[in-house]
Amino acid sequence: GESVGLHLPTLSVQEGDNSIINCAYSNSASDYFIWYKQESGKGPQFIIDIRSNMDKRQGQRVTVLLNKTVKHLSLQIAATQPGDSAVYFCAALSGGYNKLIFGAGTRLAVHP
Amino acid sequence: DAGVTQSPTHLIKTRGQQVTLRCSPISGHKSVSWYQQVLGQGPQFIFQYYEKEERGRGNFPDRFSARQFPNYSSELNVNALLLGDSALYLCASSLAGGGYGYTFGSGTRLTVV
């Protein structure tokens, strides 16, 4: 079946460094991908999205890169701050666009 | 503007019981989706409703059911609870059907003992 997976369950970075969180997906028909941030006790919060006709999209301090050849996407966070500490999920739209397939998540820990 | 609201926030039930979870979407949003998030995992799709009709169903047993009301709020029902149903149940709303423009609520934490 379809799957979305992350390469690392945890990532520790120093405050001010750049963070890179990776994700792989299995369904080459997926054409829309989203990154979510989930803090403890809260629901997933939208960070940035990208469609398959793009390779790169930038937001405020965040960049998503999509490599359709190897079915891989990444989230880059510039100048990581303590408030960025959370679990990050990538998700792919699937099933006739009715559902999101989520990866298992990467926990980002930012140290002062 | 209020976001997606879910109630209750926490719930403890006994095996075999039934539970009803409630979701109010963002004003103007006509689609509601339900996801189950087991501790340490990503959310898994359960249902999607749009304009009061079921538009998608995930790989969950028939013990799980849902409905959407004329005001676009929704209820998720789970019968004959199992210990494995313990999870965070998330509701997401969007303007239209599909996975675009989802906004998630903070979820209902269900514990089955």
Contacts between the chains, C-beta under 8 A, distances in Angstrom:
chain1	res1	chain2	res2	distance
A	4	B	42	7.6
A	32	B	99	7.1
A	32	B	100	7.2
A	34	B	99	7.8
A	34	B	102	7.9
A	36	B	104	7.9
A	41	B	106	7.0
A	42	B	106	5.2
A	42	B	107	7.9
A	43	B	4	7.6
A	43	B	90	5.3
A	43	B	92	7.7
A	43	B	104	3.5
A	43	B	105	5.3
A	43	B	106	4.9
A	43	B	107	5.3
A	44	B	43	6.8
A	44	B	90	7.3
A	44	B	104	4.9
A	45	B	104	7.3
A	46	B	102	7.2
A	46	B	103	7.3
A	89	B	42	5.2
A	89	B	43	7.6
A	91	B	42	7.5
A	91	B	99	7.8
A	93	B	98	7.3
A	93	B	99	4.3
A	93	B	100	7.5
A	95	B	45	7.6
A	95	B	56	6.0
A	96	B	56	7.3
A	97	B	97	7.6
A	97	B	98	4.1
A	97	B	99	5.9
A	97	B	100	7.6
A	98	B	45	7.9
A	98	B	48	5.0
A	98	B	55	5.4
A	98	B	56	3.2
A	98	B	97	6.8
A	98	B	98	6.4
A	98	B	99	7.0
A	99	B	33	7.3
A	99	B	45	3.8
A	99	B	48	6.5
A	99	B	56	5.5
A	99	B	58	6.5
A	99	B	99	6.3
A	100	B	35	7.9
A	100	B	43	7.6
A	100	B	45	6.6
A	100	B	99	4.7
A	100	B	102	7.2
A	101	B	45	7.5
A	102	B	42	3.2
A	102	B	43	5.0
A	102	B	44	7.3
A	103	B	42	5.4
A	104	B	40	7.6
A	104	B	41	5.7
A	104	B	42	5.3
A	105	B	40	8.0
A	105	B	41	7.4
A	105	B	42	5.5
